[in-house]
Amino acid sequence: MSLEMLWAILALVSGLALLVWSADKFVDGAAATAGYAGMPPLLIGMVIVGFGTSAPEMVVSAIAAMDGNPALAIGNAYGSNITNIALILGLVALISPIAVNSQVVRKEIPILMLVTLFAGWQLYDGHLSQADAWGLLGVFFVVMGWSIWQGMRNTKDNYSTQTVAELSENDMTLKQAIMWLIIGLVLLIIASRLVVFGAVFIAESLGVSDLVIGLTVVAIGTSLPELAASLIAIKKGEHDLALGNVIGSNLFNTLAVVGIAAAIEPLTLDSVVLTRDWTIMALLTAALFIMSYGYKKQGRINRLEGGVLMLVYFGYTGYLVSTVLA
């Protein structure tokens, strides 16, 4: 193994570790700063914390787009969505079946399905233009506004109650909050640069596509904040918060992360993104809808369904690896 390859692996691994840590500090600092500015706790939870766990995907994909690596940008976003549903929710459900009580969360799942179909329609011609990007970002702001409105109307909803309770544990001073907000943001950018450099170098050296690296290694790394947040939530019995984290993250990835990347640099993509990766993402989203909605009864993702989700994830990832080794 060459010295350059060792440096690239070190950059990727250290970048992913720094990415997770800096994203956590950035979100904590941003949430506390918003609290001192007078923003309602529920709004902080839904906007800053809810979507803040996708900060790694956003920065990594934006930098990848600026560097002319569109496949890495889209692979990171869609790979994170697949990881969130199949691996993270699958693992969480295996540990403790997820009961879906929140009406807010139940209403957001069909929206995620519609957003996924919209993204697939845009991918049909194999190109994401800047017009497509602004369409994605426009839908994102509409969805975010609707989610905030729903949350503020249903303050007694399980998701709303759990979000406010989670934020009450933050006891930062204003000075500490601003400090961590700035440090977290700066380190987030540095970490993302390391990840993109390492991933692209490894992909080029091994003859692996940027898309596969983005769908696997980078996607898992950037999804670690969602994994941590969901495991902590389920440990506290906050099932709706665990599921809400994943839904919010997937909405952000599909609309804002891809939208920002395509706005920076229009993305031309291989047809396999639609036929393989988007299709798996759409099927997993549909499965999440069926499992969580609970027709005429409470929605629930049980251990068997969690196990099936994880099998799908490992089967899909195994297939990607086999295409590299073939």
Disulfide bonds with the S-S distance in Angstrom:
none
